[in-house]
Each structure stands twice: as structure tokens, then as C-alpha cells.
Amino acid sequence: MTAARLTSRLSRIGFDQAERAGELLTGMGLWDAAANQPAGDAAAAVVSALARTADPDQALRMLAELADTGAGPAILTDLQTNPDLRARLLGVL
């Protein structure tokens, strides 16, 4: 997978800083860089919700900060499995 294809795909989804978005999403286990797609249906729901925020790049950066906390793994799991939490949390990021 080339970096150009990755950034192109993430740009089309709605990320202005697509290269950085790829790094953050991959680091959180939400993006499969080799396949250039979300890392499953649950991850796709989170990526799609991020893309619908007012500023997807900022929301992603803030989510990455949350993911680095002690509660981060639980937050990421809950975002993938709980649509209400996903809508509420990403709506304020």
C-alpha cells in the first residue's frame, strides 16, 4: 500500500491531514493500513462518525489523546460497540 493511496482514501473520507489521520487511526487499531480500510465493521462505524464531526482532524487528535489514557482501551471498545456513546462523545470532540 502506498502512502499516496492511504492519504487519498482518508482525504475522500473527510480528513484534511490525511497522513497524520492514517497514523493515528492505525495506532488506535481502527485502520488497516495494508488493506487501506477500516479494521472491521465496528472500526468503520467510528471512522465514519469521526468524518461527520465538524472538524474530523481535531476530533481524531482528541480521540487519540483519550486513547492514550488509562481508560483509552475501554473507550475505544465502547465507541465501537455503543452507537449512543459514539454519537455523544464524538459530537463534543
C-alpha positions as CSV (number, residue, x, y, z in Angstrom):
1,M,0.0,0.0,0.0
2,T,1.4,3.3,-1.0
3,A,1.2,6.4,1.2
4,A,-0.4,8.3,-1.6
5,R,-3.3,5.8,-1.7
6,L,-3.7,5.9,2.0
7,T,-3.8,9.7,2.1
8,S,-6.1,9.8,-0.9
9,R,-8.6,7.5,0.7
10,L,-8.6,9.3,4.1
11,S,-8.9,12.7,2.3
12,R,-12.0,11.5,0.5
13,I,-13.4,10.4,3.8
14,G,-13.0,13.9,5.2
15,F,-9.6,14.2,6.8
16,D,-7.6,17.3,5.7
17,Q,-4.4,15.9,7.4
18,A,-4.8,12.5,5.9
19,E,-1.3,11.2,6.5
20,R,-1.5,12.1,10.2
21,A,-5.0,10.6,10.4
22,G,-3.7,7.4,8.9
23,E,-1.0,7.2,11.6
24,L,-3.5,7.9,14.4
25,L,-6.2,5.6,13.2
26,T,-3.7,2.8,12.6
27,G,-2.1,3.3,16.0
28,M,-5.6,3.0,17.7
29,G,-6.3,-0.1,15.7
30,L,-9.1,1.5,13.8
31,W,-7.4,1.4,10.4
32,D,-5.8,-1.4,8.5
33,A,-3.0,0.4,6.5
34,A,-2.2,-2.6,4.4
35,A,-5.7,-3.0,3.2
36,N,-6.3,0.8,3.2
37,Q,-9.6,0.4,5.0
38,P,-11.1,0.4,8.5
39,A,-10.0,-2.5,10.6
40,G,-13.5,-4.1,10.6
41,D,-17.1,-3.1,10.7
42,A,-17.0,-1.7,14.2
43,A,-14.0,0.4,13.4
44,A,-15.7,1.6,10.2
45,A,-18.5,3.0,12.3
46,V,-16.1,5.0,14.4
47,V,-14.2,6.3,11.3
48,S,-17.4,7.3,9.7
49,A,-18.6,9.1,12.8
50,L,-15.3,10.9,13.0
51,A,-15.7,12.0,9.4
52,R,-19.1,13.5,10.2
53,T,-17.8,15.8,13.0
54,A,-17.4,19.5,12.4
55,D,-13.6,19.1,12.3
56,P,-12.6,15.4,11.8
57,D,-8.9,16.1,12.2
58,Q,-9.3,17.8,15.6
59,A,-11.8,15.1,16.8
60,L,-9.3,12.4,15.8
61,R,-6.5,14.1,17.6
62,M,-8.6,14.5,20.7
63,L,-9.7,10.9,20.5
64,A,-6.1,9.8,20.2
65,E,-5.3,11.7,23.4
66,L,-8.1,9.9,25.1
67,A,-6.9,6.6,23.7
68,D,-3.5,7.2,25.4
69,T,-5.0,7.4,28.9
70,G,-5.6,4.5,31.2
71,A,-9.2,4.3,30.2
72,G,-8.3,4.5,26.5
73,P,-8.7,0.9,25.5
74,A,-12.1,0.7,27.2
75,I,-13.2,4.0,25.5
76,L,-12.1,2.7,22.1
77,T,-14.0,-0.6,22.6
78,D,-17.1,1.2,23.8
79,L,-17.0,3.6,20.8
80,Q,-17.0,0.6,18.5
81,T,-19.9,-1.2,20.2
82,N,-22.1,1.6,21.6
83,P,-23.6,3.9,19.0
84,D,-25.1,6.2,21.6
85,L,-21.8,6.8,23.3
86,R,-20.1,7.2,19.9
87,A,-22.6,9.9,18.8
88,R,-22.4,11.7,22.2
89,L,-18.6,11.6,22.6
90,L,-17.6,12.4,19.1
91,G,-20.2,15.1,19.0
92,V,-18.3,17.1,21.6
93,L,-14.8,16.3,20.3
